[in-house]
Amino acid sequence: MRNERSNNDDLMNVIFITYNGLTSHIGRAQVFPYLSALSQCGHTIHLISCEPRDISEHEVNDTRRAVELAGLRWSPIYYSSLPSPLSKIMDRISLSRAVRALSREMGRIDIVHCRSYVPADAALLLKNKFGAKFIFDMRGLWPDQRVEGDRWPQTSFLYRFLYRWWKRKEATYIHHSDAIISLTDACKSEIKTWRSYNGCPIPVIPCSVNIDEFDVSADKRAATRRDLEIPSETPVFTYLGSLGSVYLLDDMIRSFAQIKKRLPKAVFLLVGHSADDFICRGKEIGVVFSASDVISRKVNRADVPALLNAADIGFCFIKSSYSSLGVSPTKLGEYLSCGLPVICNSGVGDVEKLVHETRSGVVLDGDLEKATLDRLDDIVYLLKVDRKGIRARSIGGLDLSIAVENYDALYRSLGLVEQ
């Protein structure tokens, strides 16, 4: 079956498939805003997502109302209750069933846009059956991330098999793509060396943020500091988000300990985790902090901009490895959106290039504790930088509206290709 569409109509009928739940933090921050904006551009978006089984009816209804207001059409399915990695296999089957059911309701399918690897077989089904253009939105080198993050230890036969199986799948998805979305130029360059690459377009669209949600307000900064009981002259270092295996918690602890020697009054603001996580891990590696050295807040996403605005410098330490070629840290964009200077490590996607181009921080090489000592003067200087300047220089590469323009242009360009 082939699509029939007017030559003058460059608005697309799209099925978007994501393994991230629309009710999750990632879904609300990194899926819904894009799709809502693309719907406003005139495209018809049918969304299939995977949701947790324990989600409340209230959360589902709230999400459904938001989806309807945005002009989207939503078909949620629920994650398998089987243990991982069997759950991934069952989820792939469930997604394929959902795609078949939705395709029977739709008169025309122009594009199937697949976010990450697990939904990709369902997307290929639509390409093969309906001639829809297949966008493989990779979100990084996922099988390699699982191995390097110790999720799939290669000492296990099962996980060795899974890694090889998903790498073969990856090659299939790359080979059959009509467009591939990469989060970084570094990953784009790597993909172009693969034998499976077919020469299709590879737009680079990094993880973006809604700049308007963030602020560089001195008054709001002072108010938040009062709420946190942080004196105005106290240097505040912060970290936002997960403390999983690819995020270098030990290095961050050691680095902050060295900074404390120069700035004894400095405190660490941990957004999203308990201070005990930081302090207890410090003790385990021989670094002792007092309770007053670390402040923590577990908050809703809406509260994040105010907390970041109250800080002085943001940490972004991520494991440097093969898979990190494809990493575009959302937290980095959120830091820069409120003018927060950053301390990062090299060897992660386009991070070093972005920080240098925007003159927004310090990038450390090699042993991060030693590098912190070597660059202490530069780190301390970050306390004096013009935060409005950092925000202004960062908007062009990280604003959500720019990413939406790029997605919209890709949709329309694929529509001009003869079906």
DOVEX-838653 format. One line per field, with one value per residue (C-alpha): x negated, y, z negated; residue number from 1; residue in one letter. Coordinates in nm, 4 decimals. Last residue first. Example, Ala and Ser with C-alpha at 12.3 -4.5 7.8 and 13.67 -1.06 7.14 Angstrom:
DOVEX-838653
x: c(-1.3670,-1.2300)
y: c(-0.1060,-0.4500)
z: c(-0.7140,-0.7800)
seq: c(2,1)
type: c(S,A)
This chain:
DOVEX-838653
x: c(-0.6522,-0.8289,-1.0331,-0.8602,-0.7061,-1.0518,-1.1459,-0.8322,-0.9048,-1.2707,-1.1805,-0.9359,-1.1979,-1.4491,-1.1973,-1.1061,-1.4722,-1.5019,-1.1862,-1.3255,-1.6185,-1.9562,-2.1875,-2.0732,-1.9877,-2.3367,-2.5028,-2.2145,-2.2096,-2.5836,-2.5652,-2.2834,-2.5044,-2.7894,-3.0831,-3.2029,-3.1510,-3.3119,-3.6447,-3.6555,-3.6556,-3.9329,-4.1517,-4.0807,-4.1920,-4.4883,-4.3102,-3.9992,-4.2157,-4.3623,-4.0147,-3.8955,-4.1752,-4.1840,-4.0439,-3.8232,-3.5965,-3.5380,-3.2397,-3.0080,-3.2183,-2.9317,-3.1604,-3.3847,-3.0955,-2.9322,-3.2517,-3.3305,-2.9768,-2.9523,-2.9260,-3.1109,-3.4908,-3.5703,-3.4429,-3.2095,-3.2040,-2.9256,-2.8201,-2.4499,-2.2874,-1.9357,-1.9206,-2.2817,-2.1941,-1.8887,-2.0873,-2.3504,-2.0828,-1.9522,-2.2872,-2.3515,-2.5158,-2.5887,-2.9684,-2.9078,-2.8596,-3.2321,-3.3297,-3.3569,-3.1385,-2.9403,-3.0253,-2.7905,-2.8241,-2.6461,-2.7873,-2.6266,-2.2934,-1.9668,-1.8735,-1.9049,-1.6547,-1.4084,-1.4291,-1.3685,-1.0388,-0.8153,-0.9864,-0.8488,-1.0889,-1.3257,-1.5498,-1.8945,-2.1425,-2.4977,-2.7691,-2.5453,-2.5302,-2.9084,-3.1168,-3.3807,-3.5612,-3.7086,-3.5370,-3.2644,-3.2304,-3.1548,-2.8934,-2.7178,-2.7285,-2.5979,-2.3160,-2.2378,-2.1721,-1.8662,-1.8137,-1.6390,-1.8318,-2.1528,-2.2707,-2.6345,-2.7639,-3.0672,-3.1790,-3.5292,-3.6003,-3.9582,-3.9504,-3.5837,-3.6809,-3.8932,-3.6001,-3.3757,-3.6037,-3.6143,-3.2343,-3.1937,-3.4461,-3.2577,-2.9224,-3.0373,-2.7073,-2.7174,-2.6104,-2.3074,-2.2973,-2.0026,-1.9112,-2.0451,-2.3787,-2.4601,-2.7425,-2.6422,-2.8961,-2.7646,-2.7439,-2.3612,-2.3266,-2.1491,-1.8353,-1.6761,-1.3716,-1.6027,-1.8045,-1.4837,-1.3921,-1.7400,-1.7363,-1.3857,-1.5064,-1.8240,-1.6238,-1.8211,-1.5191,-1.4142,-1.0775,-1.1145,-1.4201,-1.2093,-1.4862,-1.6727,-1.8360,-2.0495,-1.9131,-2.1761,-2.0097,-2.1335,-2.0073,-2.0230,-2.3533,-2.2697,-2.4615,-2.4928,-2.8664,-2.9215,-3.1561,-2.8708,-2.7374,-3.0570,-3.0387,-2.6761,-2.7737,-3.0272,-2.7872,-2.5506,-2.1889,-2.1544,-1.8274,-1.8390,-1.6404,-1.4906,-1.6104,-1.6353,-2.0111,-2.0207,-1.7366,-1.8972,-2.2383,-2.0756,-1.9043,-2.2414,-2.3716,-2.0634,-2.1392,-2.5083,-2.4225,-2.1520,-2.3832,-2.6534,-2.3813,-2.2649,-2.6194,-2.6975,-3.0510,-2.9421,-2.7533,-2.4341,-2.3302,-2.6963,-2.6712,-2.9171,-2.7027,-2.3678,-2.5205,-2.6615,-2.3138,-2.1724,-2.4125,-2.2408,-1.8862,-1.8397,-1.5500,-1.5104,-1.2777,-1.1030,-0.9087,-0.5805,-0.5571,-0.2438,-0.3399,-0.7208,-0.7438,-0.4666,-0.6378,-0.9638,-0.8097,-0.7010,-1.0559,-1.1893,-0.9897,-1.2750,-1.5519,-1.5044,-1.2185,-1.0550,-0.8941,-0.6669,-0.5978,-0.3346,-0.0577,0.2761,0.6322,0.5771,0.7905,0.6273,0.2859,0.3783,0.4442,0.1265,-0.0782,0.0683,-0.0171,-0.3742,-0.4051,-0.2857,-0.5424,-0.8250,-0.7054,-0.7203,-1.0824,-1.1795,-1.0105,-1.2255,-1.5329,-1.4097,-1.1523,-0.7970,-0.5403,-0.5308,-0.5029,-0.1601,-0.0120,0.0904,0.2708,0.2655,0.3922,0.2406,0.4173,0.2279,0.5500,0.6135,0.2680,0.3026,0.6425,0.5006,0.2120,0.4428,0.6673,0.3719,0.2321,0.5725,0.6153,0.2938,-0.0137,-0.1004,-0.1267,-0.3960,-0.3355,-0.4622,-0.3799,-0.1961,-0.1333,0.0663,-0.0522,0.1221,-0.1165,0.0039,-0.2873,-0.0807,-0.1039,-0.4809,-0.4738,-0.2754,-0.5038,-0.8181,-0.6757,-0.5359,-0.8553,-1.1495,-1.0082,-0.6733,-0.7942,-1.1277,-0.9576,-0.7134,-0.3424,-0.4196,-0.5925,-0.9255,-0.9276,-0.8189,-0.6327,-0.5261,-0.2793,-0.2734,-0.0318,-0.2507,-0.1915,-0.3704,-0.0527,-0.1107,-0.1909,0.1321,0.1121,0.1638,-0.0349,-0.1306,0.0000)
y: c(0.8142,1.0958,1.3042,1.6352,1.4917,1.4036,1.7715,1.8763,1.6446,1.7502,2.1209,2.0651,1.8765,2.1590,2.4285,2.2293,2.2175,2.5954,2.6502,2.4263,2.6609,2.4874,2.6004,2.9564,3.0197,2.9571,3.2944,3.4856,3.2620,3.2929,3.6721,3.6973,3.5074,3.7580,3.5763,3.6440,3.3026,3.1444,3.2957,3.0363,2.7604,2.9237,2.9632,2.6042,2.4675,2.2514,2.1344,2.0456,1.8617,1.6524,1.5542,1.5001,1.2662,1.3307,1.6555,1.9236,2.1637,2.4979,2.7224,2.9212,3.0713,2.9854,2.8341,2.6711,2.5151,2.3898,2.2364,2.0624,1.9240,1.7965,1.4309,1.3581,1.3309,1.6258,1.6793,1.9568,2.2451,2.4875,2.8518,2.9087,3.1559,3.0269,2.8539,2.7409,2.5143,2.3708,2.3011,2.1187,1.9228,1.7873,1.6196,1.5466,1.2039,1.0372,1.0208,0.9034,0.5535,0.5167,0.6313,0.9378,0.8901,1.2029,1.4950,1.7939,2.0207,2.3568,2.6837,2.9728,2.8377,3.0226,3.0211,2.6429,2.6231,2.8567,2.6656,2.3267,2.4066,2.3283,1.9911,1.8851,1.8727,1.6548,1.9118,1.8664,2.0807,1.9613,2.1308,2.1781,1.8025,1.7923,1.6471,1.3744,1.2292,0.8811,0.6966,0.5444,0.8681,1.0591,0.8021,0.8677,1.2470,1.2478,0.9964,1.1429,1.4797,1.3174,1.3335,1.5437,1.8694,1.8429,2.1863,2.1749,2.4399,2.6698,2.8356,2.6836,2.8160,2.7117,2.3852,2.3473,2.3336,2.0263,1.8567,1.9542,1.7674,1.4591,1.4483,1.5057,1.2337,0.9887,1.0838,1.0337,0.9928,0.6844,0.4549,0.6518,0.9695,1.1149,1.4806,1.8225,1.9046,2.2290,2.4443,2.7348,2.9993,3.1700,3.5533,3.5685,3.3489,3.0155,2.9525,2.7554,2.9855,3.2864,3.1520,3.1194,3.4818,3.6095,3.4225,3.5500,3.9090,3.8546,3.7154,3.5020,3.2934,2.9596,2.8430,3.0747,2.8803,2.5731,2.3188,2.1253,1.7847,1.8214,1.8106,1.7007,1.6237,1.3004,1.2847,0.9443,0.8040,0.4365,0.3757,0.0005,0.0015,0.2459,0.5442,0.7952,0.6832,0.8041,1.1532,1.1823,1.0703,1.3530,1.6046,1.5299,1.4389,1.2410,1.2076,0.9598,1.0084,0.7705,0.4841,0.1288,0.0786,0.2536,0.0414,-0.2797,-0.1862,-0.1183,-0.4566,-0.6236,-0.4197,-0.5261,-0.8956,-0.8557,-0.6802,-0.9308,-1.2272,-1.0763,-1.0045,-1.3654,-1.5055,-1.2951,-1.1562,-0.8862,-0.7013,-0.5567,-0.2727,-0.2065,0.1529,0.0644,-0.2281,-0.0480,0.2631,0.0466,-0.0861,0.2716,0.4626,0.7999,0.9344,0.7410,0.9233,0.6783,0.8549,0.6099,0.7473,0.5639,0.3162,0.1638,-0.1949,-0.1762,0.1641,0.0796,-0.2439,-0.0520,0.1644,-0.1375,-0.2722,0.0660,0.0881,-0.0533,0.1532,0.5221,0.7593,0.6378,0.8809,0.7092,0.9446,0.9834,0.7589,0.8031,0.6916,0.6087,0.3705,0.0497,0.2026,0.2470,-0.1230,-0.2271,0.0229,-0.0977,-0.4571,-0.3587,-0.1699,-0.4730,-0.6966,-0.4526,-0.4341,-0.8133,-0.8162,-0.5332,-0.7142,-1.0210,-0.8129,-0.7353,-0.9154,-0.9508,-0.6858,-0.5522,-0.1761,-0.0350,0.1008,0.4589,0.5715,0.9518,1.1886,1.5371,1.8724,2.0278,2.0607,1.6899,1.5947,1.8093,1.6536,1.3035,1.3787,1.4932,1.1886,0.9488,1.1145,1.0959,0.7304,0.6583,0.5061,0.1648,-0.0027,0.2357,0.3910,0.3075,0.5654,0.5783,0.9289,1.0220,1.3617,1.5583,1.8301,2.1899,2.3738,2.3709,1.9910,2.0261,2.2465,1.9905,1.7140,1.8906,1.9914,1.6383,1.4443,1.5901,1.7454,1.5679,1.2341,1.2580,1.3278,1.0400,1.0664,1.0565,0.7286,0.6756,0.3972,0.6431,0.5993,0.9010,0.8268,1.1221,1.2664,1.5379,1.8889,1.9434,1.9534,2.0983,1.7638,1.6264,1.2918,0.9261,0.6838,0.3469,0.0000)
z: c(0.2079,0.3872,0.1466,0.0731,-0.2447,-0.3717,-0.3430,-0.5350,-0.8263,-0.8361,-0.8355,-1.1221,-1.3220,-1.2703,-1.3609,-1.6723,-1.7769,-1.7350,-1.9436,-2.2195,-2.2753,-2.3052,-2.0268,-1.9646,-2.3305,-2.4687,-2.4034,-2.5632,-2.8717,-2.9239,-2.8828,-3.1353,-3.3779,-3.3629,-3.5215,-3.8783,-4.0425,-3.7358,-3.8530,-4.1318,-3.8709,-3.6668,-3.9771,-4.0779,-3.7391,-3.8460,-4.1618,-3.9629,-3.7088,-3.9889,-4.1082,-3.7503,-3.6417,-3.2672,-3.1299,-3.2870,-3.0964,-3.2708,-3.2090,-2.9867,-2.7124,-2.4734,-2.2104,-2.4722,-2.6631,-2.3434,-2.2018,-2.5304,-2.5565,-2.1970,-2.2968,-2.6206,-2.6041,-2.8313,-3.1847,-3.2927,-3.5407,-3.4517,-3.4556,-3.5351,-3.2994,-3.3639,-3.0260,-3.0712,-3.3623,-3.1861,-2.8714,-3.0748,-3.2619,-2.9310,-2.8722,-2.5022,-2.4868,-2.1519,-2.1757,-2.5343,-2.3939,-2.3251,-2.6730,-2.8962,-3.2044,-3.2811,-3.5120,-3.4798,-3.7825,-3.8010,-3.9377,-4.1290,-4.2564,-4.3230,-3.9540,-3.9585,-4.2443,-4.0712,-3.7417,-3.9142,-4.0897,-3.7898,-3.7541,-4.0887,-4.3795,-4.5788,-4.7450,-4.8965,-5.0876,-5.1476,-5.3542,-5.6613,-5.7225,-5.7459,-5.4653,-5.4904,-5.1886,-5.2318,-4.9481,-5.1650,-5.3628,-5.0430,-4.9451,-5.2736,-5.2263,-4.8685,-4.9055,-5.2503,-5.0841,-4.9292,-4.5552,-4.2923,-4.3197,-4.5230,-4.6373,-4.7506,-4.9887,-4.9725,-5.2978,-5.2842,-4.9314,-4.8502,-5.0484,-4.9579,-4.5885,-4.6585,-4.8326,-4.5397,-4.3008,-4.5220,-4.5438,-4.1686,-4.0928,-4.3137,-4.1572,-3.7994,-3.6153,-3.3909,-3.6788,-3.7909,-4.0017,-3.8115,-3.7965,-3.8892,-4.0523,-4.2274,-4.3598,-4.5837,-4.6913,-5.0089,-4.9856,-4.9822,-5.2889,-5.2252,-5.4320,-5.1463,-5.1492,-5.1728,-4.8803,-4.6792,-4.7453,-4.6543,-4.3243,-4.2497,-4.3000,-4.0963,-3.8023,-3.5580,-3.4521,-3.3123,-3.1755,-2.8739,-2.7553,-2.6885,-2.6831,-2.4163,-2.3919,-2.0806,-1.7237,-1.4718,-1.1379,-0.9799,-0.6194,-0.4453,-0.3150,-0.3698,-0.6939,-0.7590,-0.6828,-0.9668,-0.9210,-0.8848,-1.2213,-1.3947,-1.2428,-1.3533,-1.7037,-1.7381,-1.5838,-1.8715,-1.9475,-1.6269,-1.4353,-1.1473,-0.8276,-0.5695,-0.7866,-0.6530,-0.6985,-1.0369,-1.1728,-1.0463,-1.1920,-1.5284,-1.5157,-1.4692,-1.7643,-1.9616,-1.9074,-1.9904,-2.3176,-2.4064,-2.3479,-2.5682,-2.8249,-2.8316,-2.8396,-3.1467,-3.1943,-2.9493,-3.2212,-3.0674,-3.2990,-3.3750,-3.2421,-2.9657,-2.8541,-2.8602,-2.7002,-2.4210,-2.3429,-2.3519,-2.1284,-2.1597,-2.1401,-1.8137,-1.6493,-1.3593,-1.1164,-0.8814,-0.5832,-0.5438,-0.2557,-0.4083,-0.4889,-0.4952,-0.6610,-0.9051,-1.0127,-1.0368,-1.3075,-1.5121,-1.4821,-1.6018,-1.9253,-2.1426,-1.9809,-2.0514,-1.9593,-1.6358,-1.3933,-1.1408,-0.8557,-0.5845,-0.7142,-0.5411,-0.6133,-0.9750,-1.1797,-1.0543,-1.1202,-1.4872,-1.5391,-1.3602,-1.5600,-1.8881,-1.8011,-1.7121,-2.0414,-2.2374,-2.0640,-2.1392,-2.5006,-2.5227,-2.4072,-2.6420,-2.9322,-2.8739,-2.9667,-3.2333,-3.4459,-3.3096,-3.4083,-3.0531,-3.0215,-2.9475,-2.6243,-2.5556,-2.2382,-2.2210,-1.9522,-1.9721,-1.9396,-2.2307,-2.4320,-2.3715,-2.4986,-2.8099,-2.8854,-2.8339,-3.0665,-3.3436,-3.2905,-3.3049,-3.6162,-3.7901,-3.6911,-3.8765,-3.7157,-3.8556,-3.5168,-3.3955,-3.0510,-2.7025,-2.4356,-2.1011,-1.9667,-1.6569,-1.5362,-1.2617,-1.1413,-1.1355,-1.2984,-1.6191,-1.6110,-1.5867,-1.8964,-2.0972,-1.9714,-2.0879,-2.4263,-2.4899,-2.4271,-2.6233,-2.9419,-2.9852,-2.8535,-3.0303,-3.3645,-3.3082,-3.2191,-2.8461,-2.9131,-2.7420,-2.4836,-2.2166,-1.8901,-1.6809,-1.4022,-1.1658,-0.9086,-0.7591,-0.6352,-0.3044,-0.0963,0.2488,0.4132,0.2691,0.0907,0.1598,-0.0527,0.0889,0.0000)
seq: c(419,418,417,416,415,414,413,412,411,410,409,408,407,406,405,404,403,402,401,400,399,398,397,396,395,394,393,392,391,390,389,388,387,386,385,384,383,382,381,380,379,378,377,376,375,374,373,372,371,370,369,368,367,366,365,364,363,362,361,360,359,358,357,356,355,354,353,352,351,350,349,348,347,346,345,344,343,342,341,340,339,338,337,336,335,334,333,332,331,330,329,328,327,326,325,324,323,322,321,320,319,318,317,316,315,314,313,312,311,310,309,308,307,306,305,304,303,302,301,300,299,298,297,296,295,294,293,292,291,290,289,288,287,286,285,284,283,282,281,280,279,278,277,276,275,274,273,272,271,270,269,268,267,266,265,264,263,262,261,260,259,258,257,256,255,254,253,252,251,250,249,248,247,246,245,244,243,242,241,240,239,238,237,236,235,234,233,232,231,230,229,228,227,226,225,224,223,222,221,220,219,218,217,216,215,214,213,212,211,210,209,208,207,206,205,204,203,202,201,200,199,198,197,196,195,194,193,192,191,190,189,188,187,186,185,184,183,182,181,180,179,178,177,176,175,174,173,172,171,170,169,168,167,166,165,164,163,162,161,160,159,158,157,156,155,154,153,152,151,150,149,148,147,146,145,144,143,142,141,140,139,138,137,136,135,134,133,132,131,130,129,128,127,126,125,124,123,122,121,120,119,118,117,116,115,114,113,112,111,110,109,108,107,106,105,104,103,102,101,100,99,98,97,96,95,94,93,92,91,90,89,88,87,86,85,84,83,82,81,80,79,78,77,76,75,74,73,72,71,70,69,68,67,66,65,64,63,62,61,60,59,58,57,56,55,54,53,52,51,50,49,48,47,46,45,44,43,42,41,40,39,38,37,36,35,34,33,32,31,30,29,28,27,26,25,24,23,22,21,20,19,18,17,16,15,14,13,12,11,10,9,8,7,6,5,4,3,2,1)
type: c(Q,E,V,L,G,L,S,R,Y,L,A,D,Y,N,E,V,A,I,S,L,D,L,G,G,I,S,R,A,R,I,G,K,R,D,V,K,L,L,Y,V,I,D,D,L,R,D,L,T,A,K,E,L,D,G,D,L,V,V,G,S,R,T,E,H,V,L,K,E,V,D,G,V,G,S,N,C,I,V,P,L,G,C,S,L,Y,E,G,L,K,T,P,S,V,G,L,S,S,Y,S,S,K,I,F,C,F,G,I,D,A,A,N,L,L,A,P,V,D,A,R,N,V,K,R,S,I,V,D,S,A,S,F,V,V,G,I,E,K,G,R,C,I,F,D,D,A,S,H,G,V,L,L,F,V,A,K,P,L,R,K,K,I,Q,A,F,S,R,I,M,D,D,L,L,Y,V,S,G,L,S,G,L,Y,T,F,V,P,T,E,S,P,I,E,L,D,R,R,T,A,A,R,K,D,A,S,V,D,F,E,D,I,N,V,S,C,P,I,V,P,I,P,C,G,N,Y,S,R,W,T,K,I,E,S,K,C,A,D,T,L,S,I,I,A,D,S,H,H,I,Y,T,A,E,K,R,K,W,W,R,Y,L,F,R,Y,L,F,S,T,Q,P,W,R,D,G,E,V,R,Q,D,P,W,L,G,R,M,D,F,I,F,K,A,G,F,K,N,K,L,L,L,A,A,D,A,P,V,Y,S,R,C,H,V,I,D,I,R,G,M,E,R,S,L,A,R,V,A,R,S,L,S,I,R,D,M,I,K,S,L,P,S,P,L,S,S,Y,Y,I,P,S,W,R,L,G,A,L,E,V,A,R,R,T,D,N,V,E,H,E,S,I,D,R,P,E,C,S,I,L,H,I,T,H,G,C,Q,S,L,A,S,L,Y,P,F,V,Q,A,R,G,I,H,S,T,L,G,N,Y,T,I,F,I,V,N,M,L,D,D,N,N,S,R,E,N,R,M)
